[in-house]
Amino acid sequence: MGESKNWYLICYDIRDPKRWRQVYKQLEGYGERLQFSIFRCRLTPREREKLRWQLEKVLTEEDDLLIVGLCNQCIERVRACNRSGAWPVSEQNFKIF
């Protein structure tokens, strides 16, 4: 049996467009973009640490990265007010190499 997966909300504020694109492309392979600089990802603890390590190689001190773990109760309370069905909970794995 594999490691259990959890939902994470990953938010970033990157001042340089080149670094922003690099982080965006990294996250595209791990999850789904919800807003301009916000992704949701379903990851194992190992995948989360690998992603964090990959992002830290790109980011500088002036950039900000926030990784928020979400419990199942939190996921049920997430509301996207401008889109219906904006947070469907599926078991898909978004990781692409």
Legacy VTK file of the C-alpha trace (Angstrom):
# vtk DataFile Version 3.0
C-alpha trace
ASCII
DATASET POLYDATA
POINTS 97 float
0.000 0.000 0.000
1.333 3.441 -0.940
1.594 6.579 1.108
-1.613 8.452 1.784
-2.211 11.669 -0.125
-3.385 14.952 1.322
-4.632 18.177 -0.219
-2.377 21.230 -0.178
-3.017 24.809 -1.160
0.174 26.280 -2.609
0.410 30.049 -2.972
3.332 32.087 -4.190
4.334 35.692 -4.751
7.294 35.958 -7.096
8.601 39.308 -8.280
10.577 38.163 -11.332
8.525 36.992 -14.365
11.155 34.415 -15.353
11.130 32.782 -11.917
7.315 33.033 -11.804
7.068 31.029 -15.053
9.491 28.397 -13.746
7.455 27.911 -10.572
4.197 27.891 -12.548
5.508 25.149 -14.842
6.709 23.087 -11.872
3.332 23.307 -10.153
1.397 22.507 -13.341
2.766 18.972 -13.152
1.644 18.537 -9.548
-1.839 20.024 -9.399
-4.504 22.363 -10.645
-4.304 26.148 -10.833
-7.183 27.791 -8.968
-6.119 31.412 -9.316
-3.207 33.351 -10.793
-0.655 32.186 -8.194
-2.626 29.576 -6.260
-2.596 25.837 -6.910
-4.229 22.893 -5.217
-2.319 19.641 -5.170
-2.976 16.175 -3.798
0.405 14.883 -2.647
2.077 12.321 -0.470
4.448 13.733 2.160
7.356 12.605 -0.025
5.945 14.371 -3.107
5.327 17.530 -1.057
8.931 17.634 0.138
10.258 16.925 -3.353
8.150 19.758 -4.764
9.228 22.136 -1.988
12.872 21.266 -2.642
12.447 21.861 -6.398
10.756 25.218 -5.794
13.386 26.334 -3.278
16.023 25.940 -6.010
14.190 28.573 -8.098
13.029 31.008 -5.402
15.082 33.856 -3.936
14.775 35.719 -0.629
12.449 38.309 -2.160
9.929 35.617 -3.167
7.239 34.093 -0.944
5.958 30.525 -0.907
3.113 29.223 1.248
2.155 25.544 1.430
-1.004 24.951 3.457
-2.080 21.425 4.328
-5.837 20.920 4.239
-7.698 18.324 6.272
-10.837 16.664 4.909
-13.081 18.996 6.955
-11.256 22.026 5.519
-11.784 20.787 1.972
-15.521 20.468 2.547
-15.672 24.099 3.727
-13.748 25.591 0.794
-16.023 27.735 -1.330
-15.230 29.377 -4.628
-17.868 32.057 -4.896
-17.490 32.904 -8.548
-17.536 29.388 -10.044
-19.873 26.519 -9.301
-18.092 23.228 -8.736
-14.730 24.968 -8.524
-13.396 22.586 -5.867
-14.487 19.112 -6.924
-12.711 16.463 -4.899
-11.448 13.763 -7.215
-8.799 11.127 -6.694
-6.888 12.078 -9.846
-3.149 12.257 -9.676
-1.902 15.300 -11.591
1.809 14.536 -11.523
3.260 14.716 -15.051
6.873 14.196 -16.021
LINES 1 98
97 0 1 2 3 4 5 6 7 8 9 10 11 12 13 14 15 16 17 18 19 20 21 22 23 24 25 26 27 28 29 30 31 32 33 34 35 36 37 38 39 40 41 42 43 44 45 46 47 48 49 50 51 52 53 54 55 56 57 58 59 60 61 62 63 64 65 66 67 68 69 70 71 72 73 74 75 76 77 78 79 80 81 82 83 84 85 86 87 88 89 90 91 92 93 94 95 96
